[in-house]
Amino acid sequence: MRTHESEEMYLETILLMKRTRSIVRSVDVVEELDYAKSSVSRAVNLLEKKGYVTIDRIDGNIEFTEEGRKKAESIYDRHKVLTEALMKIGADKELAEDNACRIEHVISDDLFRIIEKFAKADK
């Protein structure tokens, strides 16, 4: 079973924010997720220690390392595939999105590959 749901949520959130903003800081993540500033600060610092992000000490901008970007994109790809599969079995977009967001962090790689095959069938 996959672990580090919180870590993955932060990586995915930063990735999506980077698509619409040139600078993403911890305070922006606080606003996006509506989490406590201390929780986000701790999480972003842990992401930095793990080598997933760098933090500019002058403006606070969070940037992905190559490894961090790959991990974040992989998480988001899971989200998109799971959303697609859930919609394919009848869920509306909002319901599918909400549940894909939770499932993407706990689903095994083996089951994900099965769902991915299902989601891509008949395309």
N, C-alpha and C positions, 0 to 999 in steps of 0.2 A: 504494500500500500504506500502511496505517496505521502510525504510529510511536508512540513514547512508551509502550510497554507498561508499564514500571515506574510511570510517572506515573498511568496508568489504573488499575493494580492498587491503588495507594494510595487513589485517589479512591473506587473501588468498596468497598474495605475500610472506609474511614471512613464511607461512606454506610450500609453494613450495620450497622456498630457503632452509629451514631447512632440506628438504629431500636430498639435495645434498651437504650441508655444515654443519660442526659442529658448526661454529660460524656465526651468522648473526647480523650485526650491522646496525645502521641507514645509515651509508655511503654506505653499500652494497645495501640497499633498494633504496637509491638515484640513484645509478648506474643502478639498475634493471629497475626502473620505469622512469628514466630520469626526475625526479622532482627536484625542488629546495631543497637544503639541509635544509633550514629553514622550508619549508613545511613538509618535512619528520620528522624532529626533533619534530615539534609541534604535528604532528599526532601520533608519537610513544609515546610521553609523555602523550597524551590524552588516548591512549590505556592502558598505565600503570595506569593512574588515575582511569580508568574504571575497572581495575582489570583483564584485558585480558593478559597482559604481565608484565614481570619484566625485568629490565635493570641492568646488572652488571656494577657497577660504576667504576670498574677497566679496563675491556677490552671492555665495551660497548655491550657485547653480549645480544641479546634479546631472552628471553625464554618465552614460553607460560605458563600461569597458566592453571589449569585444565579447567576452564570455557572458557578461550581464545582458547585453543586447540579445544574444542568441537565446539565453534562458527566457527572457521576457517575451520574445517573439514566439517561442515554443509554447509558452503558457497561453498567450493570446490565440495562437492557432488552435489549441485544444478548445478554447472557449468558442471560437467560431464553428468548429466542427460539431461540438456538442449542441450548440444552439440550432444548427442546421438539422441535426438528427432529431432533436426534440420537436422542431416545427414539422418535420416530415411525418412524425407519428401523430400530429394533430394539435400540438400546443401553439397558442398564439405567440407572437414575437416577444412580448413582454414576459410572459410566463417562461418561455424557453430561455431567454437571456438570464433571468433571475436564477433559474435552476442550473444552467450551464456554469454560471459563476461559482456556484458551490461545488458542483460535481467535478469540475476541472482540477480541483486540488486534491481529491481523494481517490479518483479512479485509477485503477492499475493500468500499466502500459498495455498489457494484453487485452483487457476489455476495451480500452480506448481504440486500439487498432481494429477491433471488431466493429465498433460503432462508426469509426471513420470509414470503413469499407461500406457499411450500410448507408451512411450519409452520402457517399460519392456514387452509389449505384444509380443507374438510370439518369445520369447527367449527360 
